[in-house]
Amino acid sequence: MDVREINGQLVMEYPADGPVLATVPDVIDLIGETFGNNATVVVVPASRLADDFFRLRTGFAGEVMQKFQNYRKRLIIVGDISAHLAESKALHDFVGETNRVGNHCFADGREAMEAAV
């Protein structure tokens, strides 16, 4: 994990390789690490999220976003999720609304991620 300042925010960025975030306790552990690093933004590669995150009917994405909201942390998911978007109009709408509201963000690459911070 790398912690650095981007656009005046302390950002905790996770590498692409590492364990998949597949449960709410996994997410809570990740959020817990932000407090030790004073980070306000967490960047997670899309490849580190379990497929259930992208299947909205499982409720996992909503739980993840809610946990970040509850702890007043921002989540930015970085990477190509086009295959997931092609499978689900609901996910496409969810990503669009998430990016429009701006508390959390889906970014297709580093440049978009840094602009979103």
N, C-alpha and C positions, 0 to 999 in steps of 0.2 A: 504494500500500500504506500502511496506517495501523498504527502500533505504539502500543499503550497498555496500561495495566495494568487488568486485570479480575479481581476476586476474588483479588488478590495474585499473579497470574500476568502475565508480560509476553506479550502477545498480538499477533501479526502478522496483520492482517486484509487480505485482498485484495479489491479491488472486483469487481463483477459483470462489468464490461467489461475485456477484456484477452485475451491469448492463451489458448487452450484447452490444458490439461495433457493431452497425448496420448501421451507416452512416458516411460519411466523417467528418461532424462536431464532432461526437463522438471521432474520431481519432485525430482530431486537438486539441480538449480539452485535451486528454491524452498527446499528444506531448507538449502542453503548460505547463503541470505539470512538465515536465522534466526540464524546464528552472528554475523554482523555487527551484528545488532540485539539480541542476547542474549535473543531470544524463545524461550519454551518451548512455546507453543501457536500453531498455524497455523490460521486460519479461511479456508476456500476456499468460494466460492459453488458450488453444485452445477452451475450453468450453465457453469462454467469447466472441468469435467471432461468428457473425451471420452466418447462413448456406450459405448465399450468398457469403461470403468470399471464401468458398470452391467450389463454382460453378463459374469457371473462366469466363464463358461467360457473367456474370453480370458485369465484370470489377472492382468489388469492391476490390479484392485482389491487383490488379495492382495499383489502386488509393491509397490504404493503404501503399503499399511498396514505391510508389513514394513520398508520403507525408513524410515518415520517411527519405527517401533519400534527399529530398529538405531541410529538417531541420538538416541534418547531424547527425541523430540518428540511432542507430541499433535496430532492432526489432527481438526478439527471441520469437517464439511461442512454448509453451511447452504443451505436452499432446499427447494422442493417437488419431491420425487422420486416423487410418487404415480403418475405414468404409468409410470415404470420398475418400481415395486413391483407394479403391476397386471399387468405382463407376466411377472413371475418370482417364484414362491414361494421359490426359492433366495435371491434377492436380499432378499426380505422377511425370511427367516430370518437372513440375514447381517447386515442392519441391526439387527434385534432383538438378536442376540447381541453385536454390536459395542457397542451402547448399554448392554447389560446388564453387560458386562465393564468398560466405562468408560475404557479406555486412549484410545480414539478415539470419535468421536460423530457421529451424524447428527442435525441439528436442523432443524426446519421454519421457524424464524424467529429473529430477533435475541434475543428474550427467552429462548427455549430454549437458544440458543447461550451466552448469558451465564450462565445457570444451570448449564450443563455445564462451564464453565471452572472 
